[in-house]
Amino acid sequence: MSTIGPSISLNNVSRHFGAVKAVDELSLKIEAGSLVALVGLSGSGKSTLLKMINRLVEPSSGSILVDNERVENIDPHVLRRRIGYVFQNIGLFPHMTIARNIAIGLELAGEIEGRSNRVAALLELVELPQEMALRMPGQLSGGQQQRVGVARALATRPGLMLMDEPFGALDPVTRDNLTEQYKKLHNKLDLTTIIVTHDMAEALYLADRILVMQDGQIKADATPAELLSGNIGEEAEALVAVPRAQAEHFHALGQQS
């Protein structure tokens, strides 16, 4: 089970909602196999940028390329089968079994043969027991449902994963476990991943490249080590200051014990 992640290019991409510039003449190159985090305050343009890649939102201007192919030249349904999409609210169909939820992309693509084997392999991949295939979403915990969401996104063997606050609604322990597990999956499957997160600590741990957005533009583009070293702009410094202050607070508490 392996895929080859594509490269992504955005060339002078903008998206306006009335007078609001959600994304403002943004150019960006993401190398194949990268794990890139988009961070920034609410309204900075992160989710809009993500949705333009799989054509849930169309750019007002500019071009987006996946492996040097312009996305506007690809049928949206075909494009989305090549891209896994995971979001915070999971969006499992409550009236369908876990097996059918995972296989829905295969069903829509007309893939019938080997579907049950694919579901079994994906359950194993996200470390869920096989007996969960016959359960309904309401019978699973939030963390288990999010694992199903990741399995569903991987069902059509995409090379690109787009993740919009995928672990934001989970408790800290479950969130840490799924973050660790997804990082392993990304490496194992040789994916290209773009993840939107408000959590700079999550971005620092998970990503090999972090893009800090504000007002529809990228204000910093750096590795986690470069961000932590400083001198990367006020916007990035403000975001990095939060996990740094938390770490210092926990260290001080430990010294008191």
Phi and psi restraints in degrees (value plus and minus 20) as a CYANA .aco file:
   2 SER   PHI    -160.4  -120.4
   2 SER   PSI     128.7   168.7
   3 THR   PHI    -151.6  -111.6
   3 THR   PSI     143.7   183.7
   4 ILE   PHI    -133.8   -93.8
   4 ILE   PSI      97.8   137.8
   5 GLY   PHI     -90.0   -50.0
   5 GLY   PSI     121.3   161.3
   6 PRO   PHI    -104.1   -64.1
   6 PRO   PSI     145.1   185.1
   7 SER   PHI    -106.6   -66.6
   7 SER   PSI     136.4   176.4
   8 ILE   PHI    -148.0  -108.0
   8 ILE   PSI     115.1   155.1
   9 SER   PHI    -150.1  -110.1
   9 SER   PSI     112.9   152.9
  10 LEU   PHI    -139.3   -99.3
  10 LEU   PSI     107.0   147.0
  11 ASN   PHI    -140.2  -100.2
  11 ASN   PSI      85.9   125.9
  12 ASN   PHI      30.6    70.6
  12 ASN   PSI      27.9    67.9
  13 VAL   PHI    -105.3   -65.3
  13 VAL   PSI     111.3   151.3
  14 SER   PHI    -150.8  -110.8
  14 SER   PSI     131.6   171.6
  15 ARG   PHI    -161.3  -121.3
  15 ARG   PSI     100.0   140.0
  16 HIS   PHI    -129.8   -89.8
  16 HIS   PSI     118.2   158.2
  17 PHE   PHI    -135.5   -95.5
  17 PHE   PSI      73.7   113.7
  18 GLY   PHI      45.9    85.9
  18 GLY   PSI    -146.4  -106.4
  19 ALA   PHI    -105.2   -65.2
  19 ALA   PSI     -26.0    14.0
  20 VAL   PHI    -107.9   -67.9
  20 VAL   PSI     108.0   148.0
  21 LYS   PHI    -115.2   -75.2
  21 LYS   PSI      75.5   115.5
  22 ALA   PHI     -89.8   -49.8
  22 ALA   PSI     -60.2   -20.2
  23 VAL   PHI    -151.6  -111.6
  23 VAL   PSI     111.9   151.9
  24 ASP   PHI    -144.3  -104.3
  24 ASP   PSI      76.7   116.7
  25 GLU   PHI      26.9    66.9
  25 GLU   PSI      36.8    76.8
  26 LEU   PHI    -115.3   -75.3
  26 LEU   PSI     110.8   150.8
  27 SER   PHI    -140.5  -100.5
  27 SER   PSI     118.3   158.3
  28 LEU   PHI    -180.5  -140.5
  28 LEU   PSI     122.4   162.4
  29 LYS   PHI    -145.2  -105.2
  29 LYS   PSI     105.8   145.8
  30 ILE   PHI    -135.9   -95.9
  30 ILE   PSI     101.8   141.8
  31 GLU   PHI     -93.2   -53.2
  31 GLU   PSI     131.2   171.2
  32 ALA   PHI     -77.7   -37.7
  32 ALA   PSI     116.1   156.1
  33 GLY   PHI      64.3   104.3
  33 GLY   PSI     -17.9    22.1
  34 SER   PHI     -96.0   -56.0
  34 SER   PSI     135.3   175.3
  35 LEU   PHI    -140.8  -100.8
  35 LEU   PSI      83.1   123.1
  36 VAL   PHI    -132.3   -92.3
  36 VAL   PSI     113.1   153.1
  37 ALA   PHI    -125.5   -85.5
  37 ALA   PSI     113.9   153.9
  38 LEU   PHI    -122.1   -82.1
  38 LEU   PSI      98.9   138.9
  39 VAL   PHI    -144.3  -104.3
  39 VAL   PSI     140.1   180.1
  40 GLY   PHI     134.9   174.9
  40 GLY   PSI     148.6   188.6
  41 LEU   PHI     -91.1   -51.1
  41 LEU   PSI     145.3   185.3
  42 SER   PHI     -78.3   -38.3
  42 SER   PSI     117.2   157.2
  43 GLY   PHI      65.9   105.9
  43 GLY   PSI     -12.0    28.0
  44 SER   PHI    -102.4   -62.4
  44 SER   PSI     -31.9     8.1
  45 GLY   PHI      88.2   128.2
  45 GLY   PSI     -15.3    24.7
  46 LYS   PHI     -81.9   -41.9
  46 LYS   PSI     -74.5   -34.5
  47 SER   PHI     -87.4   -47.4
  47 SER   PSI     -55.6   -15.6
  48 THR   PHI     -82.6   -42.6
  48 THR   PSI     -63.7   -23.7
  49 LEU   PHI     -78.4   -38.4
  49 LEU   PSI     -65.7   -25.7
  50 LEU   PHI     -80.8   -40.8
  50 LEU   PSI     -65.4   -25.4
  51 LYS   PHI     -89.8   -49.8
  51 LYS   PSI     -44.0    -4.0
  52 MET   PHI     -91.0   -51.0
  52 MET   PSI     -47.4    -7.4
  53 ILE   PHI     -86.2   -46.2
  53 ILE   PSI     -59.3   -19.3
  54 ASN   PHI    -122.8   -82.8
  54 ASN   PSI      -3.2    36.8
  55 ARG   PHI      45.4    85.4
  55 ARG   PSI       5.5    45.5
  56 LEU   PHI     -92.4   -52.4
  56 LEU   PSI     -46.8    -6.8
  57 VAL   PHI    -150.0  -110.0
  57 VAL   PSI     114.0   154.0
  58 GLU   PHI    -112.7   -72.7
  58 GLU   PSI     118.8   158.8
  59 PRO   PHI     -85.0   -45.0
  59 PRO   PSI     129.2   169.2
  60 SER   PHI     -95.4   -55.4
  60 SER   PSI     -50.2   -10.2
  61 SER   PHI    -179.8  -139.8
  61 SER   PSI     146.3   186.3
  62 GLY   PHI      70.3   110.3
  62 GLY   PSI    -199.4  -159.4
  63 SER   PHI    -154.9  -114.9
  63 SER   PSI     129.3   169.3
  64 ILE   PHI    -145.0  -105.0
  64 ILE   PSI     111.0   151.0
  65 LEU   PHI    -143.4  -103.4
  65 LEU   PSI     116.4   156.4
  66 VAL   PHI    -133.6   -93.6
  66 VAL   PSI      95.5   135.5
  67 ASP   PHI      30.4    70.4
  67 ASP   PSI      28.3    68.3
  68 ASN   PHI      47.5    87.5
  68 ASN   PSI      -8.3    31.7
  69 GLU   PHI    -130.3   -90.3
  69 GLU   PSI     105.3   145.3
  70 ARG   PHI     -86.4   -46.4
  70 ARG   PSI     108.7   148.7
  71 VAL   PHI     -86.5   -46.5
  71 VAL   PSI     -46.9    -6.9
  72 GLU   PHI     -89.2   -49.2
  72 GLU   PSI     -33.4     6.6
  73 ASN   PHI    -112.5   -72.5
  73 ASN   PSI     -19.2    20.8
  74 ILE   PHI    -129.4   -89.4
  74 ILE   PSI     112.1   152.1
  75 ASP   PHI     -74.3   -34.3
  75 ASP   PSI     110.6   150.6
  76 PRO   PHI     -74.0   -34.0
  76 PRO   PSI     -58.6   -18.6
  77 HIS   PHI     -87.7   -47.7
  77 HIS   PSI     -58.6   -18.6
  78 VAL   PHI     -87.1   -47.1
  78 VAL   PSI     -64.4   -24.4
  79 LEU   PHI     -78.4   -38.4
  79 LEU   PSI     -65.3   -25.3
  80 ARG   PHI     -91.1   -51.1
  80 ARG   PSI     -42.2    -2.2
  81 ARG   PHI     -93.4   -53.4
  81 ARG   PSI     -39.4     0.6
  82 ARG   PHI    -110.7   -70.7
  82 ARG   PSI     -24.7    15.3
  83 ILE   PHI    -147.6  -107.6
  83 ILE   PSI     105.7   145.7
  84 GLY   PHI    -103.8   -63.8
  84 GLY   PSI     118.9   158.9
  85 TYR   PHI    -151.5  -111.5
  85 TYR   PSI     101.8   141.8
  86 VAL   PHI    -145.9  -105.9
  86 VAL   PSI     112.5   152.5
  87 PHE   PHI    -153.8  -113.8
  87 PHE   PSI     150.9   190.9
  88 GLN   PHI     -82.1   -42.1
  88 GLN   PSI     -61.5   -21.5
  89 ASN   PHI    -104.5   -64.5
  89 ASN   PSI     -12.5    27.5
  90 ILE   PHI      45.6    85.6
  90 ILE   PSI     -79.2   -39.2
  91 GLY   PHI      53.6    93.6
  91 GLY   PSI      11.4    51.4
  92 LEU   PHI     -89.4   -49.4
  92 LEU   PSI     127.4   167.4
  93 PHE   PHI     -98.8   -58.8
  93 PHE   PSI      94.5   134.5
  94 PRO   PHI     -85.8   -45.8
  94 PRO   PSI     -42.2    -2.2
  95 HIS   PHI    -113.1   -73.1
  95 HIS   PSI     -18.7    21.3
  96 MET   PHI    -130.8   -90.8
  96 MET   PSI     127.9   167.9
  97 THR   PHI     -84.9   -44.9
  97 THR   PSI     144.8   184.8
  98 ILE   PHI     -79.8   -39.8
  98 ILE   PSI     -60.6   -20.6
  99 ALA   PHI     -79.1   -39.1
  99 ALA   PSI     -65.1   -25.1
 100 ARG   PHI     -92.3   -52.3
 100 ARG   PSI     -55.0   -15.0
 101 ASN   PHI     -78.6   -38.6
 101 ASN   PSI     -64.9   -24.9
 102 ILE   PHI     -85.3   -45.3
 102 ILE   PSI     -58.9   -18.9
 103 ALA   PHI    -109.6   -69.6
 103 ALA   PSI     -16.3    23.7
 104 ILE   PHI     -81.0   -41.0
 104 ILE   PSI     -56.8   -16.8
 105 GLY   PHI     -85.4   -45.4
 105 GLY   PSI     -58.9   -18.9
 106 LEU   PHI     -86.3   -46.3
 106 LEU   PSI     -59.3   -19.3
 107 GLU   PHI     -82.8   -42.8
 107 GLU   PSI     -64.8   -24.8
 108 LEU   PHI     -86.9   -46.9
 108 LEU   PSI     -49.1    -9.1
 109 ALA   PHI    -103.7   -63.7
 109 ALA   PSI     -23.2    16.8
 110 GLY   PHI      60.6   100.6
 110 GLY   PSI      -5.5    34.5
 111 GLU   PHI    -105.2   -65.2
 111 GLU   PSI      92.0   132.0
 112 ILE   PHI    -128.4   -88.4
 112 ILE   PSI     -66.9   -26.9
 113 GLU   PHI     -85.5   -45.5
 113 GLU   PSI     111.1   151.1
 114 GLY   PHI      57.8    97.8
 114 GLY   PSI      -8.0    32.0
 115 ARG   PHI     -84.2   -44.2
 115 ARG   PSI     -63.2   -23.2
 116 SER   PHI     -85.3   -45.3
 116 SER   PSI     -56.2   -16.2
 117 ASN   PHI     -86.7   -46.7
 117 ASN   PSI     -57.3   -17.3
 118 ARG   PHI     -84.9   -44.9
 118 ARG   PSI     -63.2   -23.2
 119 VAL   PHI     -80.8   -40.8
 119 VAL   PSI     -64.9   -24.9
 120 ALA   PHI     -80.8   -40.8
 120 ALA   PSI     -62.3   -22.3
 121 ALA   PHI     -85.4   -45.4
 121 ALA   PSI     -57.6   -17.6
 122 LEU   PHI     -92.1   -52.1
 122 LEU   PSI     -58.1   -18.1
 123 LEU   PHI     -79.7   -39.7
 123 LEU   PSI     -62.4   -22.4
 124 GLU   PHI     -84.1   -44.1
 124 GLU   PSI     -60.1   -20.1
 125 LEU   PHI     -81.9   -41.9
 125 LEU   PSI     -60.2   -20.2
 126 VAL   PHI    -115.0   -75.0
 126 VAL   PSI      -8.1    31.9
 127 GLU   PHI      40.8    80.8
 127 GLU   PSI      28.2    68.2
 128 LEU   PHI    -134.8   -94.8
 128 LEU   PSI     122.5   162.5
 129 PRO   PHI     -86.0   -46.0
 129 PRO   PSI     127.6   167.6
 130 GLN   PHI     -81.1   -41.1
 130 GLN   PSI     -50.1   -10.1
 131 GLU   PHI     -85.9   -45.9
 131 GLU   PSI     -35.3     4.7
 132 MET   PHI     -90.4   -50.4
 132 MET   PSI     -34.7     5.3
 133 ALA   PHI     -76.6   -36.6
 133 ALA   PSI     -53.3   -13.3
 134 LEU   PHI    -114.6   -74.6
 134 LEU   PSI     -21.4    18.6
 135 ARG   PHI    -101.8   -61.8
 135 ARG   PSI     146.6   186.6
 136 MET   PHI    -119.8   -79.8
 136 MET   PSI     134.5   174.5
 137 PRO   PHI     -72.9   -32.9
 137 PRO   PSI     -57.5   -17.5
 138 GLY   PHI     -84.5   -44.5
 138 GLY   PSI     -34.1     5.9
 139 GLN   PHI    -109.8   -69.8
 139 GLN   PSI     -21.3    18.7
 140 LEU   PHI    -128.5   -88.5
 140 LEU   PSI     133.4   173.4
 141 SER   PHI     -92.8   -52.8
 141 SER   PSI     149.0   189.0
 142 GLY   PHI     -80.0   -40.0
 142 GLY   PSI     -61.4   -21.4
 143 GLY   PHI     -85.5   -45.5
 143 GLY   PSI     -60.0   -20.0
 144 GLN   PHI     -86.2   -46.2
 144 GLN   PSI     -60.3   -20.3
 145 GLN   PHI     -82.1   -42.1
 145 GLN   PSI     -58.3   -18.3
 146 GLN   PHI     -89.6   -49.6
 146 GLN   PSI     -52.6   -12.6
 147 ARG   PHI     -82.7   -42.7
 147 ARG   PSI     -60.4   -20.4
 148 VAL   PHI     -82.9   -42.9
 148 VAL   PSI     -59.0   -19.0
 149 GLY   PHI     -80.5   -40.5
 149 GLY   PSI     -60.3   -20.3
 150 VAL   PHI     -87.1   -47.1
 150 VAL   PSI     -63.2   -23.2
 151 ALA   PHI     -80.3   -40.3
 151 ALA   PSI     -63.3   -23.3
 152 ARG   PHI     -81.4   -41.4
 152 ARG   PSI     -61.5   -21.5
 153 ALA   PHI     -84.8   -44.8
 153 ALA   PSI     -49.1    -9.1
 154 LEU   PHI    -109.0   -69.0
 154 LEU   PSI     -26.2    13.8
 155 ALA   PHI     -80.0   -40.0
 155 ALA   PSI     -59.1   -19.1
 156 THR   PHI    -109.4   -69.4
 156 THR   PSI      -4.6    35.4
 157 ARG   PHI      38.1    78.1
 157 ARG   PSI      31.9    71.9
 158 PRO   PHI     -93.3   -53.3
 158 PRO   PSI     133.7   173.7
 159 GLY   PHI    -113.4   -73.4
 159 GLY   PSI     -35.9     4.1
 160 LEU   PHI    -139.9   -99.9
 160 LEU   PSI     111.7   151.7
 161 MET   PHI    -137.6   -97.6
 161 MET   PSI     107.7   147.7
 162 LEU   PHI    -129.8   -89.8
 162 LEU   PSI     107.3   147.3
 163 MET   PHI    -150.6  -110.6
 163 MET   PSI     100.0   140.0
 164 ASP   PHI    -130.9   -90.9
 164 ASP   PSI      79.8   119.8
 165 GLU   PHI      27.8    67.8
 165 GLU   PSI      31.6    71.6
 166 PRO   PHI     -86.8   -46.8
 166 PRO   PSI     -45.1    -5.1
 167 PHE   PHI    -135.5   -95.5
 167 PHE   PSI     -10.6    29.4
 168 GLY   PHI     -85.1   -45.1
 168 GLY   PSI     -47.9    -7.9
 169 ALA   PHI    -112.0   -72.0
 169 ALA   PSI     -17.2    22.8
 170 LEU   PHI    -114.2   -74.2
 170 LEU   PSI     139.0   179.0
 171 ASP   PHI     -87.6   -47.6
 171 ASP   PSI     137.4   177.4
 172 PRO   PHI     -77.0   -37.0
 172 PRO   PSI     -59.5   -19.5
 173 VAL   PHI     -87.6   -47.6
 173 VAL   PSI     -68.1   -28.1
 174 THR   PHI     -82.4   -42.4
 174 THR   PSI     -59.7   -19.7
 175 ARG   PHI     -81.8   -41.8
 175 ARG   PSI     -65.3   -25.3
 176 ASP   PHI     -83.0   -43.0
 176 ASP   PSI     -61.2   -21.2
 177 ASN   PHI     -83.4   -43.4
 177 ASN   PSI     -64.0   -24.0
 178 LEU   PHI     -91.1   -51.1
 178 LEU   PSI     -53.9   -13.9
 179 THR   PHI     -82.0   -42.0
 179 THR   PSI     -65.9   -25.9
 180 GLU   PHI     -82.2   -42.2
 180 GLU   PSI     -64.3   -24.3
 181 GLN   PHI     -85.7   -45.7
 181 GLN   PSI     -60.6   -20.6
 182 TYR   PHI     -86.2   -46.2
 182 TYR   PSI     -57.5   -17.5
 183 LYS   PHI     -79.1   -39.1
 183 LYS   PSI     -60.5   -20.5
 184 LYS   PHI     -85.5   -45.5
 184 LYS   PSI     -61.6   -21.6
 185 LEU   PHI     -83.0   -43.0
 185 LEU   PSI     -63.5   -23.5
 186 HIS   PHI     -75.8   -35.8
 186 HIS   PSI     -66.0   -26.0
 187 ASN   PHI     -91.0   -51.0
 187 ASN   PSI     -60.5   -20.5
 188 LYS   PHI     -83.8   -43.8
 188 LYS   PSI     -59.9   -19.9
 189 LEU   PHI    -114.7   -74.7
 189 LEU   PSI     -20.1    19.9
 190 ASP   PHI      34.9    74.9
 190 ASP   PSI      29.8    69.8
 191 LEU   PHI    -106.1   -66.1
 191 LEU   PSI     142.8   182.8
 192 THR   PHI    -122.9   -82.9
 192 THR   PSI     107.3   147.3
 193 THR   PHI    -148.4  -108.4
 193 THR   PSI     115.0   155.0
 194 ILE   PHI    -141.5  -101.5
 194 ILE   PSI     101.5   141.5
 195 ILE   PHI    -141.7  -101.7
 195 ILE   PSI     109.4   149.4
 196 VAL   PHI    -112.1   -72.1
 196 VAL   PSI     111.4   151.4
 197 THR   PHI    -170.4  -130.4
 197 THR   PSI     127.4   167.4
 198 HIS   PHI    -108.5   -68.5
 198 HIS   PSI     -31.4     8.6
 199 ASP   PHI    -115.3   -75.3
 199 ASP   PSI      84.2   124.2
 200 MET   PHI     -85.0   -45.0
 200 MET   PSI     -54.1   -14.1
 201 ALA   PHI     -81.7   -41.7
 201 ALA   PSI     -61.5   -21.5
 202 GLU   PHI     -82.6   -42.6
 202 GLU   PSI     -63.8   -23.8
 203 ALA   PHI     -83.1   -43.1
 203 ALA   PSI     -63.2   -23.2
 204 LEU   PHI     -82.8   -42.8
 204 LEU   PSI     -57.5   -17.5
 205 TYR   PHI     -96.0   -56.0
 205 TYR   PSI     -62.3   -22.3
 206 LEU   PHI    -105.6   -65.6
 206 LEU   PSI     -61.8   -21.8
 207 ALA   PHI    -110.9   -70.9
 207 ALA   PSI     135.9   175.9
 208 ASP   PHI    -120.5   -80.5
 208 ASP   PSI     -24.1    15.9
 209 ARG   PHI    -171.7  -131.7
 209 ARG   PSI     115.6   155.6
 210 ILE   PHI    -143.4  -103.4
 210 ILE   PSI     109.4   149.4
 211 LEU   PHI    -130.6   -90.6
 211 LEU   PSI     101.8   141.8
 212 VAL   PHI    -117.2   -77.2
 212 VAL   PSI     100.3   140.3
 213 MET   PHI    -127.5   -87.5
 213 MET   PSI     125.4   165.4
 214 GLN   PHI    -174.6  -134.6
 214 GLN   PSI     113.2   153.2
 215 ASP   PHI      33.1    73.1
 215 ASP   PSI      19.5    59.5
 216 GLY   PHI      56.9    96.9
 216 GLY   PSI     -11.0    29.0
 217 GLN   PHI    -149.1  -109.1
 217 GLN   PSI     139.0   179.0
 218 ILE   PHI    -109.5   -69.5
 218 ILE   PSI      98.8   138.8
 219 LYS   PHI    -116.9   -76.9
 219 LYS   PSI     -39.0     1.0
 220 ALA   PHI    -172.4  -132.4
 220 ALA   PSI     123.9   163.9
 221 ASP   PHI    -161.9  -121.9
 221 ASP   PSI      84.7   124.7
 222 ALA   PHI    -176.5  -136.5
 222 ALA   PSI     144.9   184.9
 223 THR   PHI     -97.1   -57.1
 223 THR   PSI     142.7   182.7
 224 PRO   PHI     -75.5   -35.5
 224 PRO   PSI     -61.9   -21.9
 225 ALA   PHI     -82.4   -42.4
 225 ALA   PSI     -60.8   -20.8
 226 GLU   PHI     -85.8   -45.8
 226 GLU   PSI     -59.2   -19.2
 227 LEU   PHI     -83.8   -43.8
 227 LEU   PSI     -61.8   -21.8
 228 LEU   PHI     -90.8   -50.8
 228 LEU   PSI     -43.0    -3.0
 229 SER   PHI     -97.4   -57.4
 229 SER   PSI     -35.7     4.3
 230 GLY   PHI      72.8   112.8
 230 GLY   PSI    -195.1  -155.1
 231 ASN   PHI      39.4    79.4
 231 ASN   PSI      20.4    60.4
 232 ILE   PHI    -145.7  -105.7
 232 ILE   PSI       1.3    41.3
 233 GLY   PHI      81.5   121.5
 233 GLY   PSI     132.9   172.9
 234 GLU   PHI     -82.9   -42.9
 234 GLU   PSI     -60.4   -20.4
 235 GLU   PHI     -81.5   -41.5
 235 GLU   PSI     -66.9   -26.9
 236 ALA   PHI     -88.5   -48.5
 236 ALA   PSI     -59.4   -19.4
 237 GLU   PHI     -79.4   -39.4
 237 GLU   PSI     -61.4   -21.4
 238 ALA   PHI     -83.4   -43.4
 238 ALA   PSI     -58.1   -18.1
 239 LEU   PHI     -93.7   -53.7
 239 LEU   PSI     -59.7   -19.7
 240 VAL   PHI     -89.3   -49.3
 240 VAL   PSI     -48.3    -8.3
 241 ALA   PHI     -81.4   -41.4
 241 ALA   PSI     -48.4    -8.4
 242 VAL   PHI     -87.7   -47.7
 242 VAL   PSI     -77.5   -37.5
 243 PRO   PHI     -84.8   -44.8
 243 PRO   PSI     -49.7    -9.7
 244 ARG   PHI     -86.0   -46.0
 244 ARG   PSI     -63.0   -23.0
 245 ALA   PHI     -85.9   -45.9
 245 ALA   PSI     -58.3   -18.3
 246 GLN   PHI     -83.6   -43.6
 246 GLN   PSI     -63.5   -23.5
 247 ALA   PHI     -82.6   -42.6
 247 ALA   PSI     -61.2   -21.2
 248 GLU   PHI     -86.4   -46.4
 248 GLU   PSI     -57.1   -17.1
 249 HIS   PHI     -85.4   -45.4
 249 HIS   PSI     -64.9   -24.9
 250 PHE   PHI     -84.3   -44.3
 250 PHE   PSI     -58.1   -18.1
 251 HIS   PHI     -83.9   -43.9
 251 HIS   PSI     -62.2   -22.2
 252 ALA   PHI     -84.3   -44.3
 252 ALA   PSI     -59.5   -19.5
 253 LEU   PHI     -83.1   -43.1
 253 LEU   PSI     -59.2   -19.2
 254 GLY   PHI     -84.3   -44.3
 254 GLY   PSI     -54.0   -14.0
 255 GLN   PHI     -89.3   -49.3
 255 GLN   PSI     -44.1    -4.1
 256 GLN   PHI     -99.5   -59.5
 256 GLN   PSI     -39.8     0.2
